[in-house]
Amino acid sequence: MGLFDKVKDMFGGGKQAGGAGKSGGVADGAADLVAGKEDTIKKGVDTVADKAQGVVPDQHDGKVDQAADKAKDAIDKLGDK
């Protein structure tokens, strides 16, 4: 089963809003997908932030860093569930 299949299952198998996901909720499903992969995902966030900083003007580097930090904090919160 691929990643998109897992995400689709989290949202009720592609049904309209209101369908129950198999994992009991979006946050629980996301936590299940992240479990055990936190460090790898954080490295990916850092890689994307580095690439973004290479594209946007230098004056926005701080905003890119803030966004990356918030993304990594969200990953930590999912890991706590």
C-alpha positions as CSV (number, residue, x, y, z in Angstrom):
1,M,0.0,0.0,0.0
2,G,1.4,3.4,-1.0
3,L,1.6,6.6,1.0
4,F,-1.4,8.1,-0.9
5,D,-3.5,5.0,-0.3
6,K,-2.8,5.4,3.5
7,V,-3.7,9.1,3.4
8,K,-6.9,8.3,1.4
9,D,-7.8,5.6,4.1
10,M,-7.3,8.2,6.8
11,F,-9.9,10.3,5.2
12,G,-12.5,7.5,4.9
13,G,-11.3,5.9,1.7
14,G,-12.0,8.9,-0.5
15,K,-15.6,9.4,0.7
16,Q,-17.1,12.8,1.2
17,A,-16.5,14.6,4.4
18,G,-18.1,12.9,7.4
19,G,-16.8,9.4,6.5
20,A,-14.9,7.8,9.3
21,G,-11.3,7.0,8.7
22,K,-9.8,3.7,9.7
23,S,-7.4,5.2,12.2
24,G,-9.9,7.2,14.2
25,G,-9.1,10.7,13.0
26,V,-6.8,12.7,10.9
27,A,-4.3,13.5,13.7
28,D,-4.1,9.8,14.7
29,G,-3.6,8.7,11.2
30,A,-0.9,11.3,10.6
31,A,0.8,10.2,13.9
32,D,0.7,6.6,12.6
33,L,2.4,7.6,9.4
34,V,5.1,9.7,11.2
35,A,5.8,7.1,13.9
36,G,9.4,6.0,13.8
37,K,10.2,8.3,10.9
38,E,10.5,11.6,12.8
39,D,14.3,12.1,12.2
40,T,14.0,11.3,8.5
41,I,11.1,13.7,8.0
42,K,12.9,16.4,9.9
43,K,15.9,16.0,7.6
44,G,13.5,16.3,4.7
45,V,12.2,19.5,6.1
46,D,15.7,20.9,6.5
47,T,16.5,19.9,2.9
48,V,13.4,21.7,1.6
49,A,14.2,24.7,3.7
50,D,17.8,24.8,2.3
51,K,16.5,24.6,-1.3
52,A,13.9,27.3,-0.6
53,Q,16.6,29.6,0.8
54,G,18.5,29.1,-2.4
55,V,15.5,30.3,-4.4
56,V,14.0,33.2,-2.4
57,P,15.8,36.5,-1.7
58,D,18.1,36.4,1.3
59,Q,15.8,38.8,3.2
60,H,13.3,35.9,3.6
61,D,15.8,33.3,5.0
62,G,14.5,34.0,8.5
63,K,10.9,33.3,7.5
64,V,12.0,30.0,5.8
65,D,13.8,29.0,9.0
66,Q,10.7,29.8,11.1
67,A,8.5,27.7,8.8
68,A,10.9,24.8,9.0
69,D,11.0,25.1,12.8
70,K,7.2,25.1,13.0
71,A,7.0,22.1,10.7
72,K,9.5,20.2,12.9
73,D,7.6,21.2,16.1
74,A,4.4,19.8,14.5
75,I,6.3,16.5,13.7
76,D,7.4,16.4,17.4
77,K,3.8,16.9,18.5
78,L,2.5,14.1,16.3
79,G,5.2,11.8,17.7
80,D,3.9,12.5,21.2
81,K,0.4,11.1,20.4
